[in-house]
Amino acid sequence: MKLRRVSISILSLAAAFVILAMGGCASIGGVKPGGSGEAGMARTDAGWWYASFRIDWPQDEDLSLDTDLLIAHQIISPVLNRYKKDILLWRFHRRAARDEAGHRFSFIFYSTAATAGKIYAAIDSSAVLKQMQAEGVILQVTHDDTNTIARSGMEATSDRSWSLPLQKAWPYFIMGVSQTWLDLIIQYAEDGHRPLPSPAEMRVFYMEISEEVEAAWRKEGGHAFLHHLNALFGYGPVDLPSKTGKIEMRF
């Protein structure tokens, strides 16, 4: 695969965020569907945990999201493969703004505290992570305190403005979305977790992968994601915000 640099604009950032709001299929850390009401039942010995990566974004440079894909593929994917039987739910979260939080990529998962501790240890031991930290690409990695389960409810990390049933069901949906996004990265990378000689070469490589994933979203997402999601919900319209209020739209 020929490597080439790509320019990532604010529009492509928006597309990157939107792709994490549309549906897909799960193959890593998959969940066996439950019976009536089981989607909203949280375990008493488990909770939600965050592994958050703060990524360097110099003030004089445009935003580049290639490091998000690198982290997902090279650091988190091996952890998912190793602990998939112990993780009930998981997802990715991406954000970037010129504020105190800056550019962050988060891996969010639902498990016992013991499993969370093992996952954190596996992340911290990643050779790729250590290399990216040494080069100043990843500035900080933060974990939750596993001595306390602070987010035990199934809905604990969902948007509080949503209805409670949706808050409890949404984590299953967004896990499938995250899995689809990760699977696309893995497929476009062609040969999986091959070692790349330097952080600079890794970033160039994942710039190209990011371009491929965004192209798939742009060209095929309307039918593959939006249309089938709309069909699943009975082809009904969805209210979308606009400058004049809300508009109804079907896909």
N, C-alpha and C positions, 0 to 999 in steps of 0.2 A: 504494500500500500504506500503510495507516494504521500509524503508529509507536506503540508502546506499551512501557512498561517492564515487565520481568518479573523475578520474584524467583528466583534460581538457588540451590537448596539443595544440601546435601552429597549428597542422593540423585540430583539431576540431574548432579552432578559424576561420580558413579559411573557413571551412564548414558553420560556423555560419554566416559569411559575405556573402557567396555565396547564402545561402537560402533567403537572402533579395534582390536577383536579379532575382528571378524566380516567375512565376505567380500564382494566386490563385483567390478565390472568396470573395466578400465582404458581410458582414451582419451587421456590426456596422459602422455607419457613411457612409452608402452606397451612391453612386452617381447615379442619374438617367441619363442614357446616353443621350447626346444631339444630335442635328442634325448636318449637315455638318459644320465643322469649329468651332463648339461650344466648343470642348475640349480645344481649345487654347484661349478662351475668358476670360480674368480676370475681376473681378468686380472692379469697381472704389472705392468701400468702404471697400475692403477686401485686405488681404495680407497674407504672410507666417510668421509664428511665431514659435520660438524654445523654448522648455523647456528642458534644458540639465542637466543631473545628472553626477557629477564627483564622481567616485567610488574609494574607497581605494584599492590600489594595492601595498602592501609592496615590497620593493626591493628584499627581500630574499625569496619571494614566487612566485610560478608559477601562471600564469594567470588562473583565474576562472571566468566564465561568468554567474554563477547562479544568480547574483544580477540583471542582465539585465532582466531575465525572471520574477523575483520577482517584479521589478518596473513595467514592462508591465502589469502583471496580477493584482497585488494588488493596484497599484497607478493609472495607466493610464486607464485600462479597465473600472473602475467605472466612470471616467470622460467622456470617450467615450459614455458610455451608457446614461449618463445624458445630454450630449450636442450634440448627434449625429445629430439632426435636424439642428443645427447651424454650423456644420463643413462641408465644401464642400469636402475637401480632407485632408488626413493625412497619415503619415507613421512613421516608426521607423528608426533610424540610430544607428549602433553600431560601435565602434572603440576602439582599445587598442594598445598602443605603448609606449615604454619607452622614452617618450619625455615630453614636457611641458604640453601638453593636457592630457596625460595619458589615463586612462580607462574612457570612457564616453558613456552614453546611452542617446539618444535624442528622444523626441517626437516632430514631426514637423507637423504643421497643417495650413490649409488655412481657414481663417474666418475674420469676422469684428474685429476691435480693441476692441469693447465692449465685444464680445464673448471671445476674447483672455484674457481679464482681468478676466472674470469669471472663465475661465479654470485655469489660474494661481492661483487664490484664492483657487479653489477646490484642486489643487495639493498641495499647501502649507498647507492646513488644514488636509491633510491625516494623520491619526494616525500612519499608517505603516511608512510613510516617517519620521515622528518625531522620531519614535522608532529607525529606521535605522541610522538617524543622531546622535542620542544620543549615539549609540553604536560605532560610527565612521566608519560605513560601507559606508554610503553616505556622502561625504565630503562637497559637495556644490551643490546647485541647482540654475541655472541661467535662467532668463527670459528676453525677449525683452522688450523694452520700448514701451508701448502701446499708447503713445502720438504721435508716428510717425509710419506710415506704410512704412517701409524701403524696403520691397520686395513685390511689388504689382503684378508684372507680373506672369502669370501662369508658365512661364519657369524660374522664378527667382532663384530657388534652384536646377535646373537641371545642369548637367555638360555642361559647355560652349563649350567644344570640340565637342559636338554632333550637328547635324543639328537642325535648329530651329523647324521644325515640330516635331522632336522627343523630343526635350526639352519640348514642350508644351503638348505632349501626354503622356510622361513618368510618370508624377505624378499619373495618373489614374491607370497605371499598378502597380506601386510600392505600392499603397494603397492596392490593392488586395493581393499582396505578404505579406504585413505586417499583413493584416487581417487573412490570412491563418496561418501564424506563431503564431499569438495570439490565434486563435481558437484551434490550436494543444495544446498549453500550457494549455488552459482552459479545454480541454477534458482530457488530461493526469493528470491534477490536480484532476479530478473526481468530487469533490464536490465544485468546484468554490472557492469562497472567504472565506473559513473556517478560523477562527482565529487560529493562531499557537502561542504557548506560548512565544517564545523568538526569537530574531533575529538569534541566532545560529541554532535553529530548523528549522526556515524558510529557511535558506541557505542550510541546508542539504536536505530539501524537494525539493528545486528548483534545486539542483544538480542532483537529480534523474529525475526531469522533463526535464532538459536540455539533459540528456542522452537519454531519450525517444524521444525527438524531433529530435535530431541528428541521432538517429537510423532510424527514419522514413525517413529522408532526404537521408541517405546513402542507405537504402534498396529499397525505393519506388520513390525517387525523379527523377530518370532517366526517368521513364515512366510518372509518374503523372505530373511532371513539365516540364522537358526538351523536352520529345517527343511531348507532346501536344502543347508546345510553338512553336516547330519547325514545327509541322503540320499546326498551325494557320498561319504561315508565308510561307506556300506553300512548305514545306519540303526542302527549299533551304539551302545551306551550310552557315555557319557563320564563319567569319575570327577570329581565336583565335591567340593571340601572342605566339611565341615560341622562343627558343634560336637562331633559324636559320632564324627568320623572322615571317611569319604568316602561319598558316595551316588552311585549310578549313575542317569543321566538321559538320556532321549531327547527329541528336539524334533520 
